[in-house]
Amino acid sequence: MKRWLVVWLCWFLTAASGWADLLRGTGDLGIVIERSSGQVQVVDTTNQRSLHSLSGLGDLSHAAAVFSRDGRYAFIFGRDGGLSKIDLLQGLLVKRIVQAGNSIGGAISQDGRLIAVANYEPGGVRVFDSQNLEPVADIAAVTANGQSSKVVGIVDAPGQQFCFSLFDTSEIWCADMHQPSQPIVHKFRAGDHPYDGLITPDGRFYLAGLFGEDGLSLLDLWHPEQGVHPILSQYGRGEEKLPVYKMPHLRGWAAAGELLFLPAIGRYELLVVDRRSWQEVGRIRVHGQPVFAMARPDGRQIWVNFALPHNDTIQVIDVPSLTISATLKPGKGIMHLEFTPKGEQVWLSVRDEQRVDIYDTERLQPIATIPANHPSGIFFTSRAHRIGF
């Protein structure tokens, strides 16, 4: 009898140890988009390694992602209209649907129950149940006179809303999703041809970047009855227009304290804006046309990447002095960058050199590399608890 108990106890302890090894949280997980092969790597940021590789995700040439509230699932929006749900813990593709002909990003609702996809073709926003990806609502981006529009800049907003911009009809719409099958859409006139949008970290202001005119459009979600206001309307006016090699991503803006850092379209500059007054307070001359300007989580540094022909370079801006503290040359085709939740690392996708580089943000030195097939977007689960991400 005693021998049997000893054997059973040894088995139990061995099994318990194995179970403990399999158990893990999701707070240090993320994904790397491999754009040319339609694949995604699931990565572990603590140990700086790849855990899983998933294929069959379609056209990921402009893919974006959001995460479930528990950080277990990633929802990936492909350029071919594909919407994919993957299980980060098991490394499995749970479900994939093709919901449109051409899509440009998406958002997850405040309560985590709804996934909204912004579409170029046929336009509009389609909304799905996050559990099973079954359709819930179809918001057609069509004006009263019958003009349809591509949709860009979709974000989640407080009050169970999705806010987005209509490129062709120059509007901002916010859809109240309290009754998911019957959205209530509030419509606002914006500036000329909004090309992207963002929401401030507190969820109060929605901003749309404008392709057809200087400046941005600002909507105060606390006081939507006041309508959209133009801001920074004097920027670039009367100056020579430069060719735009790649549109900057407003979603990659940087907020550091009371300052905002915005990429200037077609210019070798970042705009520095006081977000209390929405007035320009400075400009920083940089190495090329900025694409992403990303703030380290503590707000002390801004990391900037660039369009061709300068896409082999990263510049680091010191926020207190508003000066460039470092110029780094990781390699050709730096597409995206993502900070770990507390900012001790930044991960860079170096597309043309088939790898992801990981840098120590204090020493500004590379510390690890992960092979990847033409990587582009990098997204960590810490986004699950941020408005607009």
C-alpha positions as CSV (number, residue, x, y, z in Angstrom):
1,M,0.0,0.0,0.0
2,K,2.8,2.4,0.9
3,R,4.6,1.6,-2.3
4,W,1.5,2.4,-4.3
5,L,1.1,5.7,-2.5
6,V,4.7,6.6,-3.3
7,V,4.3,5.7,-6.9
8,W,1.0,7.7,-7.1
9,L,2.6,10.7,-5.4
10,C,5.6,10.7,-7.8
11,W,3.2,10.5,-10.7
12,F,1.1,13.4,-9.4
13,L,4.1,15.6,-8.7
14,T,5.5,14.9,-12.2
15,A,2.1,15.6,-13.9
16,A,1.7,18.8,-11.8
17,S,5.1,20.0,-12.9
18,G,4.1,19.4,-16.5
19,W,0.8,21.2,-16.1
20,A,2.6,24.2,-14.5
21,D,5.0,24.4,-17.5
22,L,2.0,24.5,-19.9
23,L,0.1,27.2,-17.9
24,R,1.0,30.8,-18.8
25,G,-0.6,34.2,-19.1
26,T,-0.8,36.3,-22.2
27,G,0.6,39.6,-21.0
28,D,4.0,39.2,-22.6
29,L,2.7,37.8,-25.9
30,G,2.3,39.4,-29.3
31,I,2.3,38.8,-33.0
32,V,4.6,39.6,-36.0
33,I,2.9,39.9,-39.4
34,E,4.9,38.2,-42.2
35,R,3.3,40.1,-45.0
36,S,4.5,38.3,-48.2
37,S,3.6,34.8,-47.0
38,G,0.3,35.4,-45.3
39,Q,1.7,34.2,-42.0
40,V,1.8,35.4,-38.4
41,Q,4.4,34.5,-35.7
42,V,3.2,34.4,-32.1
43,V,6.1,35.8,-30.0
44,D,7.1,35.9,-26.3
45,T,8.6,39.3,-25.4
46,T,10.0,38.2,-22.0
47,N,12.2,35.5,-23.6
48,Q,12.5,37.2,-27.0
49,R,11.5,34.2,-29.0
50,S,9.0,32.9,-31.5
51,L,6.4,30.4,-30.1
52,H,4.2,29.6,-33.1
53,S,3.9,30.3,-36.8
54,L,0.4,30.3,-38.4
55,S,-0.3,30.3,-42.1
56,G,-3.2,30.7,-44.5
57,L,-4.2,34.2,-43.4
58,G,-4.5,35.7,-46.9
59,D,-3.1,39.1,-48.0
60,L,-1.4,40.7,-45.1
61,S,0.3,43.5,-47.0
62,H,-1.4,46.2,-44.8
63,A,-2.5,44.0,-41.9
64,A,-3.5,45.3,-38.5
65,A,-4.7,43.6,-35.4
66,V,-6.6,44.0,-32.1
67,F,-6.8,41.8,-29.1
68,S,-9.5,40.3,-26.9
69,R,-9.8,41.8,-23.4
70,D,-8.1,38.7,-21.9
71,G,-5.3,38.9,-24.4
72,R,-5.8,35.4,-25.6
73,Y,-7.1,36.1,-29.0
74,A,-5.8,38.3,-31.8
75,F,-8.2,39.5,-34.6
76,I,-6.3,40.2,-37.8
77,F,-7.5,42.4,-40.6
78,G,-6.1,41.6,-44.0
79,R,-6.0,43.8,-47.0
80,D,-8.0,41.2,-49.0
81,G,-11.0,41.7,-46.7
82,G,-10.1,38.8,-44.5
83,L,-10.9,38.7,-40.8
84,S,-9.0,36.1,-38.8
85,K,-9.2,35.1,-35.2
86,I,-6.2,33.3,-33.7
87,D,-5.6,31.7,-30.3
88,L,-2.2,32.9,-29.0
89,L,-2.0,30.3,-26.3
90,Q,-2.6,27.3,-28.6
91,G,-1.1,28.8,-31.7
92,L,-4.2,28.0,-33.7
93,L,-6.3,29.7,-36.4
94,V,-9.7,29.6,-34.8
95,K,-11.7,31.0,-37.8
96,R,-11.2,33.1,-40.9
97,I,-13.8,34.8,-43.0
98,V,-13.5,37.1,-46.1
99,Q,-16.0,39.9,-45.3
100,A,-15.2,42.4,-48.1
101,G,-13.1,42.9,-51.2
102,N,-10.5,45.3,-49.6
103,S,-10.3,46.3,-46.0
104,I,-8.1,48.8,-44.1
105,G,-8.1,47.9,-40.4
106,G,-10.6,47.4,-37.7
107,A,-11.4,47.8,-34.0
108,I,-12.8,45.9,-31.0
109,S,-15.6,47.4,-29.0
110,Q,-15.3,48.8,-25.5
111,D,-16.9,45.7,-24.0
112,G,-14.9,43.3,-26.2
113,R,-18.0,41.7,-27.8
114,L,-17.9,43.3,-31.2
115,I,-15.3,43.5,-34.0
116,A,-15.7,46.2,-36.6
117,V,-13.9,46.2,-40.0
118,A,-13.3,49.3,-42.1
119,N,-13.6,48.6,-45.8
120,Y,-12.3,50.2,-49.0
121,E,-14.4,47.9,-51.2
122,P,-17.3,48.0,-51.1
123,G,-16.9,50.7,-48.4
124,G,-18.6,51.0,-45.1
125,V,-18.1,49.1,-41.8
126,R,-19.1,45.6,-41.1
127,V,-19.5,44.4,-37.5
128,F,-19.1,40.9,-36.2
129,D,-19.5,39.0,-32.9
130,S,-16.1,38.5,-31.4
131,Q,-16.9,35.0,-30.2
132,N,-17.8,33.4,-33.5
133,L,-17.2,36.1,-36.2
134,E,-20.9,35.9,-37.2
135,P,-22.2,39.1,-38.8
136,V,-24.0,41.6,-36.5
137,A,-24.4,44.8,-38.4
138,D,-23.5,46.4,-41.8
139,I,-23.0,50.2,-41.8
140,A,-23.1,51.4,-45.4
141,A,-21.0,54.5,-45.9
142,V,-23.4,56.2,-48.2
143,T,-24.5,59.8,-48.0
144,A,-28.0,61.2,-48.5
145,N,-27.3,61.9,-52.2
146,G,-26.2,58.3,-52.8
147,Q,-22.4,58.8,-52.8
148,S,-20.5,55.9,-51.3
149,S,-17.1,56.1,-49.6
150,K,-14.0,54.2,-48.6
151,V,-13.7,54.0,-44.8
152,V,-10.5,54.7,-42.9
153,G,-9.2,55.5,-39.4
154,I,-11.6,53.3,-37.4
155,V,-11.2,53.3,-33.6
156,D,-13.1,52.1,-30.6
157,A,-14.4,55.0,-28.4
158,P,-16.1,55.2,-25.0
159,G,-19.8,54.8,-24.9
160,Q,-19.6,51.6,-26.9
161,Q,-18.9,53.5,-30.1
162,F,-16.9,53.0,-33.2
163,C,-15.6,56.3,-34.9
164,F,-14.3,56.4,-38.4
165,S,-13.7,58.7,-41.4
166,L,-15.1,58.6,-44.9
167,F,-12.4,59.4,-47.4
168,D,-14.5,60.2,-50.4
169,T,-17.3,62.2,-48.8
170,S,-15.1,64.0,-46.2
171,E,-17.0,63.0,-43.1
172,I,-16.5,61.6,-39.6
173,W,-19.1,59.1,-38.4
174,C,-19.6,57.7,-34.9
175,A,-21.7,54.6,-34.5
176,D,-23.4,53.9,-31.1
177,M,-23.4,50.1,-30.7
178,H,-25.5,49.7,-27.6
179,Q,-28.0,47.8,-29.7
180,P,-25.5,46.0,-32.0
181,S,-28.0,45.0,-34.7
182,Q,-29.4,48.6,-34.9
183,P,-26.4,51.1,-34.7
184,I,-27.2,54.7,-34.2
185,V,-24.9,56.7,-36.5
186,H,-23.9,60.3,-35.8
187,K,-22.5,62.1,-38.8
188,F,-20.1,65.2,-38.9
189,R,-18.7,67.2,-41.7
190,A,-14.9,67.0,-41.7
191,G,-12.1,68.5,-43.8
192,D,-11.1,67.5,-47.3
193,H,-10.4,63.7,-47.8
194,P,-9.5,62.3,-44.4
195,Y,-6.9,59.6,-44.9
196,D,-6.5,58.2,-41.4
197,G,-7.8,58.8,-37.9
198,L,-6.8,58.4,-34.2
199,I,-8.3,58.9,-30.8
200,T,-6.5,60.4,-27.8
201,P,-5.5,57.9,-25.0
202,D,-8.2,59.2,-22.7
203,G,-10.8,58.6,-25.5
204,R,-12.0,62.2,-25.6
205,F,-10.8,63.5,-29.0
206,Y,-11.0,61.9,-32.4
207,L,-8.6,63.4,-35.0
208,A,-8.6,62.9,-38.8
209,G,-5.6,63.6,-40.9
210,L,-6.5,65.3,-44.2
211,F,-5.0,64.5,-47.6
212,G,-6.9,67.3,-49.5
213,E,-5.9,70.3,-47.4
214,D,-3.5,71.4,-44.7
215,G,-4.3,70.6,-41.0
216,L,-6.4,68.1,-39.2
217,S,-10.1,67.7,-38.2
218,L,-10.9,67.5,-34.5
219,L,-14.0,66.1,-32.9
220,D,-14.6,66.4,-29.1
221,L,-16.5,63.3,-28.1
222,W,-17.5,64.9,-24.8
223,H,-19.2,67.6,-26.8
224,P,-20.1,66.2,-30.2
225,E,-22.9,68.8,-30.6
226,Q,-20.1,71.3,-31.2
227,G,-19.2,69.6,-34.4
228,V,-15.7,69.2,-36.0
229,H,-13.1,71.9,-35.7
230,P,-10.1,72.4,-38.0
231,I,-6.7,72.5,-36.2
232,L,-3.2,73.3,-37.3
233,S,-4.7,74.8,-40.5
234,Q,-1.8,77.0,-41.2
235,Y,0.8,74.2,-41.3
236,G,2.4,74.1,-44.7
237,R,0.2,76.8,-46.2
238,G,2.0,78.8,-48.9
239,E,5.0,76.4,-48.9
240,E,6.2,74.3,-51.7
241,K,4.4,70.9,-51.7
242,L,6.8,67.9,-51.7
243,P,6.1,64.4,-53.2
244,V,4.6,62.0,-50.7
245,Y,6.5,58.6,-50.8
246,K,4.3,57.0,-48.1
247,M,1.4,58.3,-46.2
248,P,2.2,58.6,-42.5
249,H,0.1,56.7,-40.0
250,L,-1.7,58.9,-37.5
251,R,-2.3,55.7,-35.4
252,G,1.4,55.8,-35.0
253,W,1.4,59.2,-33.4
254,A,3.2,59.9,-30.1
255,A,1.8,61.4,-26.9
256,A,4.3,62.4,-24.3
257,G,2.9,64.4,-21.3
258,E,1.0,67.4,-22.8
259,L,2.8,67.1,-26.1
260,L,1.8,65.4,-29.3
261,F,4.2,64.4,-32.0
262,L,2.7,64.1,-35.5
263,P,4.3,63.1,-38.8
264,A,4.1,65.9,-41.4
265,I,2.9,64.7,-44.7
266,G,5.6,64.8,-47.3
267,R,8.0,66.8,-45.1
268,Y,11.2,65.9,-43.2
269,E,9.5,67.1,-40.0
270,L,7.5,66.2,-36.9
271,L,4.9,68.6,-35.7
272,V,5.0,69.2,-31.9
273,V,1.5,70.1,-30.6
274,D,0.2,71.2,-27.2
275,R,-2.8,69.0,-26.7
276,R,-4.4,71.4,-24.2
277,S,-4.7,74.2,-26.8
278,W,-4.2,72.1,-30.0
279,Q,-1.6,74.7,-31.2
280,E,1.7,74.0,-32.8
281,V,4.5,74.7,-30.4
282,G,7.5,73.4,-32.5
283,R,8.8,71.4,-35.3
284,I,11.7,68.9,-35.3
285,R,13.7,68.4,-38.5
286,V,14.3,64.7,-39.0
287,H,16.1,62.4,-41.4
288,G,13.3,61.7,-43.9
289,Q,9.6,61.6,-44.4
290,P,8.3,60.2,-41.1
291,V,5.9,57.3,-41.2
292,F,5.5,56.3,-37.5
293,A,6.4,58.5,-34.5
294,M,6.0,56.3,-31.4
295,A,6.4,57.3,-27.8
296,R,8.1,55.0,-25.3
297,P,5.5,54.3,-22.6
298,D,7.1,56.7,-20.1
299,G,7.0,59.5,-22.7
300,R,10.8,60.2,-22.5
301,Q,11.6,59.2,-26.0
302,I,10.0,59.3,-29.4
303,W,11.2,56.7,-32.0
304,V,10.6,57.6,-35.7
305,N,10.9,55.6,-38.8
306,F,10.9,56.8,-42.4
307,A,9.6,56.3,-46.0
308,L,11.9,55.5,-48.9
309,P,14.7,56.3,-49.6
310,H,15.5,56.6,-45.9
311,N,13.7,53.5,-44.5
312,D,16.9,52.0,-43.2
313,T,17.0,54.5,-40.4
314,I,15.5,55.1,-36.9
315,Q,15.8,58.4,-35.1
316,V,15.3,58.7,-31.3
317,I,14.1,62.1,-30.0
318,D,14.7,63.2,-26.5
319,V,11.4,64.8,-25.4
320,P,12.6,67.3,-22.7
321,S,15.1,68.9,-25.1
322,L,13.1,68.2,-28.3
323,T,16.4,67.2,-30.0
324,I,17.5,64.0,-31.8
325,S,19.6,61.9,-29.3
326,A,20.4,59.0,-31.7
327,T,20.3,58.0,-35.3
328,L,20.3,54.2,-35.7
329,K,20.8,52.1,-38.9
330,P,19.2,48.7,-38.2
331,G,18.8,47.7,-41.8
332,K,16.7,48.2,-44.9
333,G,12.9,48.3,-44.9
334,I,12.0,49.3,-41.3
335,M,8.3,49.0,-41.4
336,H,7.0,49.1,-37.9
337,L,8.0,49.4,-34.2
338,E,6.4,48.3,-31.0
339,F,7.4,48.9,-27.4
340,T,7.0,46.2,-24.7
341,P,4.4,47.3,-22.1
342,K,6.9,49.2,-19.8
343,G,9.2,50.3,-22.6
344,E,12.5,48.6,-21.8
345,Q,12.5,47.1,-25.3
346,V,11.4,48.1,-28.7
347,W,10.9,45.6,-31.5
348,L,11.6,46.7,-35.1
349,S,10.5,44.9,-38.2
350,V,13.3,45.0,-40.7
351,R,11.4,43.8,-43.7
352,D,14.1,43.7,-46.4
353,E,16.6,41.8,-44.2
354,Q,14.1,39.2,-43.1
355,R,14.2,39.7,-39.4
356,V,12.9,41.5,-36.3
357,D,15.4,43.4,-34.2
358,I,15.0,44.0,-30.5
359,Y,16.6,47.0,-28.9
360,D,17.3,48.0,-25.4
361,T,15.7,51.5,-25.2
362,E,18.0,52.7,-22.4
363,R,21.3,51.8,-24.0
364,L,20.0,52.1,-27.6
365,Q,21.7,48.8,-28.5
366,P,20.3,45.7,-30.2
367,I,19.9,42.7,-27.8
368,A,18.3,40.0,-29.9
369,T,17.0,39.1,-33.4
370,I,14.2,36.9,-34.6
371,P,14.1,35.6,-38.2
372,A,10.9,36.6,-40.0
373,N,9.7,36.4,-43.6
374,H,9.3,40.0,-44.7
375,P,7.9,41.3,-41.4
376,S,5.7,44.3,-41.2
377,G,3.3,45.0,-38.3
378,I,4.2,44.1,-34.7
379,F,1.4,44.1,-32.2
380,F,1.6,43.2,-28.4
381,T,-1.3,42.2,-26.2
382,S,-0.8,45.3,-24.0
383,R,-2.9,47.0,-26.7
384,A,-5.9,45.1,-25.4
385,H,-6.3,47.6,-22.5
386,R,-5.7,50.8,-24.5
387,I,-8.4,52.9,-26.1
388,G,-7.9,53.1,-29.9
389,F,-5.6,50.2,-30.1
